[in-house]
Amino acid sequence: MMNNIDNEELMTNVAITVTETALKNAWSGIKKFFNDLSVKDDIRYRTAYERYLTNTKSKNSKIKTIIYRSIPKDIYSFYICIGVLFNGKTIDTGNINNLLALGNKFIITGTGGIGKSILFKHLFLNTIEETTFIPVLLELRSFNIYDLKDISIYEAIYKSLYDNGFELSEEYFEYSMKEGAYIIFFDGYDEVNRDKTDKITSEIKALCEKYNDNKYFMSSRPSDEFIGWNDFNELKSLKLNKEQALNLIKKIEFDESVKDIFYKELSNSLYDKYISFASNPLLLNIMLLTFQKHASIPEKLNDFYDEAFVTLFNVHDATKDSYVRDIRTGLGCEDFKLIFSYICFKSYFKSEFQFSESKIREYIQNAKNKFDKFNFRIEDYLDDLTQSVCMLVKEGFEYRFSHRSFQEYFAAWYTCKLVDDTQAKLLHRWIEESSSVLYDSYFTMLYDLQSEKVNKIIICPILEDVKKLYMEYGYSLQFLQKLFSGVKLRKGTSHENYSLSLTIKDKYLCRALMLNNKLNNYPYGTTKDDKAYDFFCKCENYLNKEKNENYSRHIIELEFDKVLCIISEDELLDNLSWIKNQIEFAIEVLEKNNTGNIGRKRKVASILEEL
């Protein structure tokens, strides 16, 4: 059983384009998915499909970035192909066939800024070049503006084909879906508004079940919601290794003198010193921008984002050394930041990441009302956000954050301005309601900004409830049953890659435990043993004897009462001894931060002793 997988990441330097030959030959590869075409239909659909590929290639081969803010750049002029982790092995994503060899359905997870969306654009283009399937890319956030009753993934796929030139009859579309003609990419599951998530989930699962012969890819930040997606292989996006990071900087078009110095510094020391920034493509871009201005990089994540904002607020046009972008509102940097942080705070806790123009104007108006000492026009502030400070990007009629990590940082920054009682009420409810608390950067950034307060008013009050249960039941099955409903075992490629985890029952307490581990740097061990492997084999043998085939070949989920039919309670507790260590670590954190109430009549000197 491995707690940490340390793999050498692949360095893939992608330098391919979708050739005209691939476009012209594409129809011959996919016509087998269409039944009994007449000569006339064959010619018509070939022309339509070539038009579809030309249109979608144009849309997906160029993007704007934090560096290329004005003019979209061809992705292969700067893209470094990230690897993905599957069963302890690193998979090269340079060729989509490497992934298709693993199965038909995939969830690719990764933290913000790691490059999931650009990876999907690459895989879309690579599908045309390397396969005989029809690629379709849907950005799931586009469904946020729909009413629930109007959401249909099937119709969205058909509309995407039709609107981009592949004007299939509904009959042929249905037939080709049944025949498995498509590779369908669902980008940004984590950007779906919470009130739409259940609908989108059911739509995707139903589509995959009905049209099972197609290939499906979905991208998202990590989430415990994917535990129930048993038909999907979950692949983890890998970070940039040092060689990849250097290659990315080499490819970026930027002030050559600044880039040369930064490249050398990155190679000599910056990558190793700031690996959490330099291994993330978005943050590496921001590092370059901040280095241009200050020739240094802030140590902490929150300082890094704050400096990045200041840099972007005061950014010089790289082609005109004396030109400074005009801030139309006339607001100073700190005042502009306060307004923006309020917008980020409100939208983050409403799980809104994309906005219509009326919605973003409403957020700006609310912020203006909140801080009525500032006098500015809404249209000027919106223009500054998109054109001058580049915190928002406009795509069609919709606005989105240039990256969600900015929203999370400024939401955390504004949270620090709330009084303790309000923070506690808000965040305790957020931990209970939101599955993203463990995977977003919000809590990490909030902890960096006010670590002692997060421990004392957010984490520790919940850990008190965990401690009470532990003091009452000790490390026992009864205790585990209060927090968890059973166990989950995952098959690996070797004994060391098998894993054993617990299925969460009490989300509130379990999320607080995991947050405590994450924020207070729980010292995970690196012990490797065969416990998970032995446990998996025993469960597999038992289920086979029971002729129970309702489990995946790679994943076994069992409730505690079923587990006790396989092993004894003592053996179960021994297999789960790591959770005992985590509970005891949580109690240590609790006791360390439990300073008691400060009495009203005590002297300043004695109060200071405790602070």
C-alpha positions in Angstrom: 0.0 0.0 0.0 1.5 3.3 -1.0 0.6 6.7 0.5 2.7 8.6 -2.0 3.5 7.6 -5.6 6.7 9.1 -6.8 6.9 8.7 -10.5 9.3 10.2 -13.0 7.0 12.4 -15.1 7.2 12.2 -18.9 8.5 15.1 -20.8 6.6 15.3 -24.1 7.4 18.1 -26.4 4.3 18.3 -28.6 5.0 19.8 -32.0 2.2 18.5 -34.2 -0.5 20.2 -36.1 -3.7 18.8 -37.7 -2.6 18.5 -41.3 -4.7 19.2 -44.3 -4.2 15.5 -45.3 -5.8 14.4 -42.0 -8.8 16.6 -42.7 -9.2 15.3 -46.2 -8.8 11.7 -45.2 -11.1 11.9 -42.2 -14.3 11.0 -43.9 -13.0 7.7 -45.3 -12.2 6.7 -41.7 -15.6 7.5 -40.2 -18.1 6.6 -43.1 -18.2 3.1 -41.7 -20.3 4.5 -38.9 -23.1 5.5 -41.2 -25.5 2.9 -42.7 -26.4 2.6 -46.4 -25.3 6.0 -47.6 -26.3 6.9 -51.1 -23.7 8.3 -53.4 -25.3 11.7 -53.0 -25.4 11.5 -49.2 -21.8 10.3 -49.2 -20.6 13.4 -51.0 -22.8 15.7 -49.0 -21.7 14.3 -45.6 -18.0 14.1 -46.6 -18.1 17.8 -47.4 -20.0 18.6 -44.2 -17.6 16.6 -42.1 -14.6 18.3 -43.6 -16.3 21.7 -42.9 -16.9 20.6 -39.3 -13.3 19.6 -38.7 -12.0 22.8 -40.3 -14.4 24.9 -38.1 -13.6 23.1 -34.8 -9.9 22.9 -35.6 -9.9 26.7 -35.9 -11.8 27.1 -32.6 -9.6 24.7 -30.6 -6.1 25.3 -31.9 -5.8 28.9 -30.6 -6.3 30.3 -27.1 -5.6 33.4 -25.0 -3.5 33.0 -21.9 -2.3 35.2 -19.0 0.7 36.0 -21.2 -1.1 36.2 -24.6 -4.0 38.3 -23.4 -4.9 40.2 -26.6 -4.4 37.8 -29.5 -5.1 34.1 -29.4 -2.0 31.9 -30.0 -1.7 28.5 -31.6 -1.5 26.1 -28.7 1.3 24.1 -30.2 3.5 27.2 -30.3 3.8 26.9 -26.5 2.1 23.7 -25.3 4.0 21.2 -23.2 2.2 17.9 -23.0 1.5 16.9 -19.4 1.4 13.2 -18.5 -1.3 11.5 -16.5 -1.0 8.9 -13.7 -2.9 5.6 -14.0 -2.4 2.7 -11.6 1.0 4.0 -10.6 2.2 4.4 -14.2 2.8 7.6 -16.1 0.9 7.7 -19.4 2.1 9.9 -22.3 -0.8 12.0 -23.6 1.0 13.1 -26.7 -1.0 10.5 -28.6 -4.6 9.8 -27.6 -4.3 6.2 -28.5 -2.1 5.7 -25.4 -5.2 6.6 -23.4 -7.7 4.7 -25.5 -5.6 1.5 -24.9 -6.7 1.8 -21.2 -10.5 1.8 -21.7 -13.4 3.8 -23.1 -14.3 6.2 -20.2 -12.0 8.5 -18.3 -12.1 11.2 -15.7 -8.9 13.3 -15.8 -8.5 15.2 -12.6 -6.0 17.9 -11.7 -5.6 21.0 -9.6 -6.3 24.5 -10.9 -3.9 25.8 -13.6 -2.4 22.4 -14.4 -3.7 22.6 -18.0 -6.7 20.3 -18.2 -8.6 22.4 -20.7 -5.7 22.8 -23.1 -5.0 19.1 -22.7 -8.6 18.5 -24.0 -8.1 20.8 -26.9 -4.9 18.9 -27.8 -6.7 15.5 -27.4 -9.5 16.9 -29.7 -7.0 17.8 -32.4 -5.0 14.6 -31.9 -8.2 12.6 -32.4 -8.5 14.0 -35.9 -4.8 13.3 -36.6 -4.5 9.8 -35.0 -7.9 8.1 -35.0 -10.9 7.3 -37.1 -13.4 8.7 -34.6 -15.4 11.9 -34.6 -14.3 14.3 -31.8 -16.8 16.5 -30.0 -15.8 18.9 -27.2 -18.4 20.3 -24.8 -17.5 22.9 -22.2 -19.8 21.9 -19.3 -19.9 25.4 -17.8 -22.0 26.4 -20.9 -25.0 24.6 -19.2 -25.0 27.0 -16.2 -27.2 29.4 -18.1 -29.8 26.7 -18.9 -32.9 25.8 -17.0 -32.8 22.3 -15.7 -35.5 21.1 -17.9 -33.6 22.3 -21.0 -30.4 20.5 -20.3 -29.7 17.6 -22.6 -26.2 16.3 -23.3 -27.4 14.3 -26.3 -29.0 17.3 -27.9 -25.9 19.4 -27.1 -23.6 17.0 -28.9 -25.9 17.0 -31.9 -26.1 20.8 -31.8 -22.3 21.1 -31.6 -22.0 19.0 -34.7 -24.7 20.8 -36.6 -23.7 24.3 -35.6 -20.1 23.6 -36.8 -21.1 22.4 -40.2 -21.7 18.6 -39.8 -25.4 18.8 -40.6 -26.4 15.2 -40.0 -30.0 14.1 -40.1 -31.2 13.0 -36.7 -31.6 9.4 -38.0 -27.9 9.2 -39.0 -26.8 10.9 -35.8 -28.7 8.3 -33.7 -27.2 5.5 -35.7 -23.7 6.8 -35.5 -24.0 7.2 -31.7 -25.1 3.6 -31.4 -22.2 2.5 -33.6 -19.6 4.2 -31.3 -18.4 6.8 -33.8 -17.5 9.5 -31.3 -14.8 10.6 -28.8 -16.7 13.0 -26.6 -14.8 15.4 -24.3 -16.7 17.0 -21.4 -14.5 19.8 -20.1 -14.8 21.4 -16.7 -17.2 19.3 -14.6 -16.0 21.3 -11.5 -17.2 24.5 -13.2 -20.9 23.4 -13.3 -23.0 25.3 -10.8 -24.1 23.3 -7.9 -27.8 23.5 -8.8 -27.0 21.9 -12.2 -24.5 19.2 -11.0 -27.0 16.4 -10.4 -28.7 16.9 -13.7 -25.4 17.0 -15.6 -24.2 13.9 -13.8 -27.3 11.9 -14.6 -27.2 13.1 -18.2 -23.6 12.0 -18.7 -24.1 8.7 -17.0 -27.3 7.9 -18.9 -25.6 8.9 -22.2 -22.6 6.7 -21.5 -24.8 3.7 -20.6 -27.1 4.0 -23.6 -24.3 4.7 -26.2 -21.6 2.6 -24.5 -19.4 2.0 -27.6 -18.3 5.7 -27.8 -15.2 7.0 -26.0 -15.8 9.5 -23.2 -13.4 11.9 -21.4 -14.3 14.3 -18.6 -12.0 16.8 -16.9 -12.4 18.2 -13.4 -10.7 19.1 -10.2 -10.4 16.1 -7.9 -13.6 15.3 -6.0 -14.9 12.5 -3.8 -18.1 12.6 -6.0 -16.2 10.4 -8.5 -16.2 7.4 -6.1 -19.6 6.4 -7.6 -18.4 6.6 -11.2 -17.4 3.0 -11.3 -17.4 2.7 -15.1 -14.8 5.5 -15.4 -11.0 5.2 -15.0 -9.7 8.2 -13.1 -6.4 9.6 -14.4 -4.5 12.2 -12.4 -2.8 15.1 -14.3 0.8 15.3 -13.5 2.7 18.5 -12.8 5.5 19.9 -14.9 8.9 18.4 -14.1 11.9 20.7 -14.3 12.7 19.9 -17.9 9.1 20.5 -19.0 9.0 23.8 -17.1 12.2 25.0 -18.8 10.8 24.0 -22.2 7.6 25.9 -21.5 9.6 29.1 -20.7 11.7 28.6 -23.8 8.6 28.4 -26.0 6.8 31.4 -24.6 7.1 34.7 -26.6 8.2 37.2 -24.1 10.8 39.9 -23.5 13.9 37.9 -24.5 16.3 39.6 -22.0 13.9 38.9 -19.1 13.2 35.4 -20.3 16.9 34.5 -20.5 17.6 35.6 -17.0 14.4 33.9 -15.7 15.3 30.7 -17.6 18.8 30.6 -16.0 17.4 31.3 -12.5 14.7 28.7 -13.0 17.3 26.1 -13.9 19.7 27.0 -11.1 17.4 27.4 -8.2 13.9 28.8 -8.7 12.3 25.5 -9.8 13.5 23.6 -6.8 12.8 26.4 -4.4 9.3 27.2 -5.7 8.3 23.8 -7.1 4.6 24.2 -6.1 4.5 27.3 -8.4 7.0 26.3 -11.1 5.4 22.9 -11.7 2.0 24.4 -12.5 1.8 25.9 -16.0 -0.5 28.8 -15.0 1.6 29.7 -11.9 4.8 29.4 -13.9 3.4 32.0 -16.4 2.6 34.3 -13.5 6.1 33.7 -12.0 7.5 35.0 -15.3 5.3 38.1 -15.1 6.2 38.9 -11.5 9.9 38.2 -12.1 9.8 40.8 -14.9 8.6 43.4 -12.5 10.5 42.5 -9.3 13.3 40.0 -10.3 12.1 37.9 -7.3 9.3 35.5 -6.4 7.2 35.7 -3.1 7.6 32.8 -0.8 4.0 32.0 0.1 1.1 31.2 -2.1 -1.1 34.1 -0.9 1.8 36.6 -1.3 2.4 35.2 -4.8 -1.2 35.8 -5.9 -1.3 39.3 -4.3 1.9 40.2 -6.1 0.5 38.7 -9.4 -2.6 40.9 -9.1 -0.5 44.0 -8.5 1.7 43.1 -11.5 -1.3 42.6 -13.7 -2.9 45.9 -12.4 0.2 47.8 -13.3 1.2 45.7 -16.3 3.3 47.4 -19.1 2.5 46.5 -22.7 5.6 44.4 -23.7 5.8 46.1 -27.1 5.7 49.6 -25.7 8.1 50.2 -22.8 6.6 53.5 -21.8 2.9 52.6 -22.1 0.9 51.8 -19.0 -2.6 50.5 -19.2 -5.3 52.9 -18.4 -7.5 52.1 -15.4 -10.8 53.7 -16.5 -12.5 53.6 -13.1 -9.7 55.8 -11.7 -9.5 53.4 -8.7 -6.1 52.7 -7.0 -4.9 49.2 -6.8 -6.0 48.5 -3.2 -9.5 50.0 -3.8 -9.9 48.1 -7.0 -8.8 44.9 -5.2 -11.4 45.4 -2.4 -14.2 45.6 -4.9 -12.9 42.6 -6.9 -12.4 40.5 -3.7 -16.1 41.1 -2.7 -17.2 39.9 -6.2 -15.0 36.8 -5.9 -16.2 36.1 -2.3 -19.9 36.3 -3.2 -19.5 34.3 -6.5 -17.3 31.6 -5.0 -19.7 30.7 -2.2 -22.5 30.6 -4.8 -20.4 28.3 -6.9 -20.6 30.6 -9.8 -17.6 30.7 -12.1 -19.1 32.0 -15.3 -21.4 35.0 -15.8 -23.7 36.5 -18.3 -23.2 40.3 -18.8 -26.3 41.1 -16.7 -25.0 38.8 -13.9 -21.5 40.2 -13.7 -22.9 43.8 -13.8 -25.2 42.8 -10.9 -22.2 41.6 -8.9 -20.3 44.8 -9.6 -23.4 46.9 -8.7 -23.7 45.0 -5.4 -20.0 45.6 -4.6 -20.5 49.3 -5.4 -23.5 49.5 -3.1 -21.5 47.7 -0.4 -18.6 50.1 -0.6 -20.4 53.3 -1.5 -17.4 55.5 -0.8 -16.1 54.6 -4.3 -17.5 56.4 -7.2 -17.1 54.6 -10.6 -19.2 53.5 -13.5 -20.1 49.8 -13.7 -19.2 49.6 -17.4 -15.8 51.1 -16.6 -15.1 48.6 -13.9 -16.1 45.7 -16.1 -13.9 47.0 -18.9 -11.0 47.3 -16.4 -11.5 43.7 -15.3 -11.4 42.3 -18.8 -9.0 44.7 -20.6 -6.7 46.3 -18.1 -6.3 43.9 -15.1 -7.3 40.8 -17.1 -9.0 39.1 -14.2 -12.0 38.2 -16.4 -12.1 36.8 -19.9 -15.0 37.4 -22.3 -16.0 34.5 -24.5 -19.0 35.2 -26.7 -21.7 36.6 -24.4 -20.2 35.1 -21.3 -17.5 36.2 -18.8 -15.3 33.9 -16.8 -12.3 34.2 -14.5 -8.9 34.2 -16.3 -8.4 31.4 -13.9 -10.4 30.2 -10.9 -7.4 30.3 -8.6 -7.7 34.1 -8.6 -11.4 33.8 -7.5 -10.3 31.5 -4.7 -7.5 33.7 -3.5 -9.6 36.9 -3.4 -12.5 35.0 -1.8 -10.1 34.0 1.0 -8.7 37.5 1.2 -12.1 39.0 1.7 -13.1 36.2 4.2 -10.3 37.5 6.5 -12.2 40.8 6.8 -15.2 39.1 8.3 -15.6 38.9 12.1 -14.7 35.6 13.7 -18.3 34.6 14.4 -19.4 35.2 10.9 -16.4 33.3 9.5 -17.1 30.3 11.7 -20.8 30.1 10.8 -20.1 30.5 7.1 -17.3 28.0 6.9 -18.7 25.4 9.1 -21.8 25.3 6.8 -19.5 25.4 3.7 -17.6 22.3 5.0 -20.9 20.5 5.5 -22.4 21.5 2.1 -19.5 21.6 -0.4 -17.6 18.6 -1.7 -14.9 20.9 -3.1 -13.5 22.1 0.2 -10.7 19.5 0.1 -9.7 20.2 -3.5 -10.0 23.9 -4.1 -7.2 26.2 -3.1 -9.5 28.4 -1.0 -8.8 26.8 2.4 -5.1 26.6 1.7 -5.0 30.3 0.9 -7.2 31.2 3.8 -4.8 29.2 6.1 -1.8 31.0 4.7 -3.5 34.3 5.4 -4.6 33.5 9.0 -3.5 30.0 10.0 -4.0 30.4 13.8 -7.6 31.7 13.3 -8.5 28.9 10.8 -7.3 26.3 13.4 -9.0 27.9 16.4 -12.4 29.0 15.0 -12.9 26.7 12.0 -11.1 23.4 12.4 -10.9 22.8 16.2 -14.6 23.3 17.0 -15.3 20.4 14.6 -12.4 18.3 15.9 -14.0 18.6 19.4 -16.9 16.5 18.2 -14.4 13.9 16.8 -12.5 13.9 20.1 -15.8 13.3 22.1 -16.6 10.2 19.9 -13.0 8.9 20.3 -13.0 9.4 24.0 -16.3 7.5 24.3 -15.6 4.6 21.9 -11.8 4.5 21.6 -10.3 3.1 18.5 -13.0 0.6 17.8 -15.5 -0.6 15.1 -18.2 1.4 16.9 -16.1 4.6 16.5 -15.4 3.9 12.8 -19.1 3.3 12.2 -19.9 6.8 13.5 -17.8 8.4 10.7 -17.7 5.8 8.0 -20.0 3.3 6.3 -17.5 0.8 5.0 -14.2 0.2 3.1 -13.1 0.7 -0.4 -10.2 -1.3 -2.0 -8.6 -0.4 -5.2 -6.6 -2.9 -7.3 -3.1 -1.8 -8.4 -0.5 -3.0 -10.8 1.7 -4.4 -8.0 1.3 -5.3 -4.3 2.5 -1.8 -3.3 0.0 0.0 -5.5 -3.1 -1.6 -3.9 -5.0 0.9 -1.7 -7.4 0.8 1.1 -9.7 3.7 2.1 -12.9 4.3 4.0 -16.2 5.3 2.6 -17.4 8.5 4.2 -20.6 8.5 6.2 -20.4 11.8 8.3 -19.2 14.3 5.6 -18.9 17.1 8.1 -16.6 15.4 10.5 -14.6 13.6 7.9 -14.0 16.7 5.8 -12.8 18.5 8.8 -10.4 15.6 9.6 -9.0 15.7 6.1 -8.7 19.5 6.1 -6.8 19.3 9.3 -4.4 16.8 7.8 -3.9 19.0 4.7 -3.6 22.4 6.4 -1.5 21.3 9.4 0.8 19.1 7.4 0.0 15.7 8.7 3.2 13.6 8.4 2.0 10.8 6.1 4.4 7.9 6.3 6.0 6.2 3.4 5.7 2.6 4.7 5.0 0.1 2.0 3.3 -3.2 3.0 1.0 -5.9 1.5 -2.0 -5.3 3.8 -4.2 -3.7 1.1 -3.2 -6.5 -1.4 -4.0 -9.3 1.1 -7.2 -7.6 2.0 -8.3 -7.2 -1.6 -7.5 -10.9 -2.4 -9.6 -12.1 0.6 -12.5 -9.9 -0.4 -12.3 -11.0 -4.1 -12.2 -14.6 -3.1 -15.2 -14.2 -0.8 -17.3 -12.4 -3.5 -16.4 -15.0 -6.1 -17.5 -17.8 -3.7 -20.7 -15.9 -3.1 -21.1 -15.5 -6.9 -21.4 -11.8 -6.4 -20.4 -10.2 -9.7 -21.7 -6.7 -8.9 -18.3 -5.2 -8.3 -15.6 -3.8 -10.6 -12.5 -5.9 -11.3 -10.5 -3.0 -10.0 -12.6 -1.6 -7.1 -14.4 -3.4 -4.2 -16.7 -1.4 -1.9 -18.1 -3.2 1.2 -20.1 -2.1 4.2 -18.6 -3.0 7.6 -21.0 -5.9 8.3 -20.0 -7.6 5.1 -16.3 -7.0 5.8 -16.7 -8.9 9.1 -17.8 -11.9 7.2 -14.4 -11.9 5.6 -12.0 -10.9 8.4 -12.2 -10.4 12.1 -12.8 -7.1 13.8 -9.2 -7.0 15.2 -7.8 -7.7 11.7 -10.0 -4.9 10.3 -8.8 -2.4 12.9 -5.2 -3.4 12.2 -5.6 -2.8 8.5 -7.1 0.6 9.3 -4.5 1.7 11.9 -3.6 4.7 9.8 -7.0 6.3 10.6 -6.1 5.9 14.3 -2.9 7.9 13.7 -4.9 10.7 11.9 -7.4 10.9 14.8 -4.6 11.2 17.3 -2.9 13.9 15.2 -6.2 15.8 15.1 -6.4 15.7 18.9 -2.8 17.0 19.2 -3.7 19.9 17.0 -6.9 20.5 19.1 -5.0 20.5 22.4 -2.2 22.8 20.9 -4.8 25.4 19.9 -7.0 25.1 23.0 -5.9 28.1 25.0 -9.3 28.7 26.6 -11.2 31.9 26.9 -9.4 35.1 28.0 -11.0 36.4 31.2 -12.3 40.0 31.1 -10.7 41.1 34.4 -7.2 39.8 33.7 -4.3 42.2 33.3 -2.7 43.0 29.9 0.5 41.3 30.9 -1.1 38.0 31.7 -3.3 38.1 28.5 -0.2 38.8 26.4 1.5 35.7 27.8 -1.2 33.5 26.1 -1.3 35.4 22.8 
